[in-house]
């Protein structure tokens, strides 16, 4: 799949997450990227996601390895883009504490996944 990298939308312990646009469809998705030489953990995540098929888990769309502008090989994991951010972002957004009904809702969603 051909795609164009958009802006970074997050950084985790192992990779940077960016928006991406598929060519020519214009579909928006997320790309989790790291230098190939540091990609062991992301490769494991790729393996696990590629084996799952569940409507409650972010959809796996594939992966690729490409040379970026800095001429370093980059491992890219392609996933469905889910607007709204992470649970951690939501907790920060509401001041560090979730109301009990939100805790129940998110716990139920996690268990469904």
N, C-alpha and C positions, 0 to 999 in steps of 0.2 A: 504494500500500500504506500502510495506517495503522500507526503504530508509536509506542512510548513509549521515550524515551531512558532508559538505565540508567546505571550508574557508568562513569566514564572508566577504561579499562584500559591506555592507552598514549598517548604523545605522540611525534610524529615531527617531522621538519624542516618539514613542510608542514601538518600537521593533528593533531587530537586524535581518538583512537579510543575509542569507547564501546560498551558492550553495548546492545542494543536488543531489544525484544520486539514481535513482530507482533501486531496486533489483527485478528481475534479468535482466531487459531490458537495464540498463545502461543509460536510459534517464536522462538528466540534467534538473533540475528545480530549482526554488527559494523557500526557506522556510523563512517565517517571524515568529520570535519566541519571546516569552516573558514568564516570570513566570506566572503560572496559576492565582495566586492571584492578578495579575495586568493586566489581559487579557480582561477587559470589552470593551475597544475600539477596540481591535483586533477581538473580538467576533462580534461586530457590523459590522466591515469591512467584516468579513467572511459571515455574513448574506446577506449583500448587493451584494457582488461578486457572491455568490451562486445563486442569482436571475437573474443575467445578462448573456446574450449570444450575444456578439457583436464582430466582428472581429477587432474592433478598441480599445478594452479594454483587458488588460492582462487577460489571461484565468485562471479561478479558477479551482483548481485540487482537493480540499478537505482540510481537517484539521485532526489533531489528538492531543491527549494529552498524553505525555509520561514522565517518570522519566528520567532525564538526569544524567550525572555522578555525579553531586553535590547532587543527591537524592532529587531534588526539581521537582515538577510537572511543565511541560512546555507546553504551548499552541503553536501549530505549524500550521500556515496557509500555504498551498502548492499552488504555483502559477507558471504559465509559466515563464521561464527565458527569459528575453529580454536583449540581449547584448547591450552595449552602455551606460548604466547608465541612470541617471535621467536628466530631462531638466535643473535642477539646476547644475548638474555636467557639462553639455555642456556649460552653460553660464560661469562658472568658467574657463573651458578649453580654451575658446576663449577670455579671458581677461575681463569678466564682462559685455560685450555688444554683442548682436546678431545683425547681419545685417538685414535690413528690409525684405529681401526675406526669411530669416530663421524665422523671427517672423511670417510672413504670413503662411509659411509652418506648423509651430508648432501650430499656432492658428487653422488652418484648421483641423489638426489632432485631436486636443482637441475637437473641435466642432463635428467632426465625432463620437467621442467616446460618 
